[in-house]
Amino acid sequence: MLDKAIEALKTYDWGVDPAVLKPIDEAIVTTHGNAAGRNDLETRLIAALQSECPQAAKDAVCRSLRIIGTAASVPALSVLLADEKLSHMARYALQNIPGPEAGKALIEALTKVVGKHKAGIAASLGIRGEVAATASLQNTLADSDTATARAAAYALGGIGSPDALKALTAATARPETKDAIADSLLECAENLFAAGKKAEAKAAYAKCLSSNPSKAVKIAADHGTAACGG
């Protein structure tokens, strides 16, 4: 059955009964804990992704690799990050793949794509907590595309490291990114406070308060400052 499903990927397109691919979903379940079985399935899916099969088929493969993908899937998925139609699903797959290879691929793509895809990649780096992306995201804070710059700010907040805090603190807040930077500064401050770094957290809260933040951010920053002993 799996062989037929893999073969079906060659012609699978929108409007085709998705049941033809059900054996792939079943194989994902049945190979859990079976390294050899998973490796074989991943290899076959990668081959399909690198073939000339339709967009719908590659979309389905990306969904599967989001579950079982390893470093072996990264090169094939990375190629699709610049693809107008498949970037979204390839990014989601890479976002979920553990290990430095996937993170590196997303960081490299950040300088190669534009618009909504660049914003999406920035968001994925934040979700991954990709510390290695801090410098690249700091550069992206100055992107002329507002959505991308805001995504970079939120990603740095998601990373929440001391270096991410420095990047946000050094950022020139444009009117359209001001709230995103303030929210992310607050997130960094809270991460530092949770880690017991009260002095650093207090400084981050002070930066939030100095930027004329929204009422909600101000309340949270005031509370955080008090909790730090100030």
Phi, psi and omega in degrees: 000320180296319179302318180293322180293318177296319178295323181296335179300334182297332182235005184292129181215172179303135180099343177281143180302117181296348180299337181294339180261001182304323178302334177291316177299320180294322179293326177300320180287312187288338180269003178300125182085359180246093186302316181296317180295318179295317180299318179295316180296315179299317180301318181290324179289322177299317179300319179295320181295329181270001181269189179263024181292159185298163180304317182300323179292316180293325176300314180296322179295318178300321178298320180290319180290338175297335181268315187248359185297145176233189178304333181296333182276344188302312182302316181293322179288323182300322180302329185276351182297335179264002180277123184304323186267336187246354183304317184303309183287325177296320179296316178299321179296312180296324179303329185266346184280122181288160176103159185291337184298315181293318178298317180297320180297319179292321179297315180297323181290336183300333180263001185245345182243167182225171173064218186299330180289323177293319177298319180295319179295318177301316179299317180297322178296323177292318179297322178287344186065040188283090183303324182295346182271359188304311182296318180295320179291325177299317177296324183288341176302335182266006182302141181290339177278119185301315182299322180291315179297319179294320179298321178296319179297312180295326178296318178296322175297321178294324177291315170064020181274167176304322179291325177296321177298317179299320180296317179291322180295324182278349185291143172271111185280114173280158180308323184278351179243356186305313183291324179295318179293319179297315178300319183287324174300319179296318179297318177298317180300318181292325176296317179295319179297318180296331179275003178083009181266074189293323181296314179294320180297318181298320179295323179292319177298320179298321178296319177302312185291334182281351185260019180051060187285175175294165181301318182296316180294320180298315180299314181295318181292321176299315179298317179296319179299316179298319180294334179280355180098023179228000000 
